[in-house]
């Protein structure tokens, strides 16, 4: 792969644009920087009204409409292979009923979840009743679609444990805003998924016993399923749900998606409400979808996103653009074209080396370079990148994690189980360190907006942490496999509210590759965890600080 030198256009300003211009060209980056600084201040002074982000474009947000797409033959042969878009096509045209689709997933759960351990709770009776109800009507793209919900999202009257002793008997009085919006769009809550205790590590029991395995390596629990949203990822990768939702504070949408051959989308801070989700960090928590392809991620995010009176982080933002159109591949004859001309920035060392990962990255970059109107450019990282993104500065999120739980930390540490060391670490971090970290975060955001994104529109990354800390959107997508069959993924990072451009790039790439269509084999001869001899190992409290999300 030979990249061309990056041009350095001026920083985006608010100027007249074509109606179909991507959202990242409509947003005032300076306003986003000011809002991020105000958000950091809100942590210390309490809930405040945040400054609005200046925006030039249509005022009406996107909505989910009927979707019609060709349905692959393998999906017709096995309903659990259907994407959301394919299932919506069959349901809307009356070829399949939601009840039949749900029964197919329940059959797989009954057959294989004792091995995968993706679910904390399966709501079979409730889901079947909902599917029958939805079968009597027609709706939009999520109508009758079975979804898996991470167990830190509130579900009214249904246990929401966050895999923690602290919440083991908690029955929320209402749904999380994101759950309410998904079900209002016709989604069916199939069950609650396993997760890291209080969203800190890969999925384990509260005392650290490993539960969920990677769907691609069910016989080897040492292969990481990807982070605290690993149950959500495994449920989709193992074809036990059409799509799922997770949360990300330190990579837990992106990492599980990369680990399990999925397309995950962590949106810009504030794009999806955090109301009704067990908190980790006021300035870094991001809800988002784990999906099978770019189109499904677009459908899920369209349903989840938008302002919420219960979460000031969602107010004063640009409207949600038409993500479904953005995720629709554009073709000119037999050639694939990206929807908007886009410069893909390749960071130093991204494709270097002789490893299988490096080879997969080179092939992915070459495939992107072959798409019309996608231009690959080499970029340089901002000054002091390694310092501003290192573990020490990344850990400034920890006091935000501990603060809501200080009364519990003072009364009984046992309630935190195996994750207690991470919560104590946050409680003990000094005020000076926290303030320095917040200033460093503001400096990093400024340099990313002013320096990095002068060189490109989208940037490939090797870690999600930097963009986590500054609230910018990221998309994970599959780019290959190792010789042992373990998925290889990559990360695309975007400008503020640039989810539509990320989806357009992913859709173009997935139109010329087929990695996202590959599924793991069903587990054979794997000892379920709940049987004798099914011990999968344990995470110790002293390991948690190195593993925290």
Order of alpha helices (4+ residues) and beta strands (2+ residues): beta-alpha-alpha-alpha-alpha-beta-alpha-beta-alpha-beta-alpha-beta-alpha-beta-beta-alpha-alpha-beta-beta-alpha-beta-alpha-alpha-alpha-alpha-alpha-alpha-beta-alpha-beta-beta-alpha-alpha
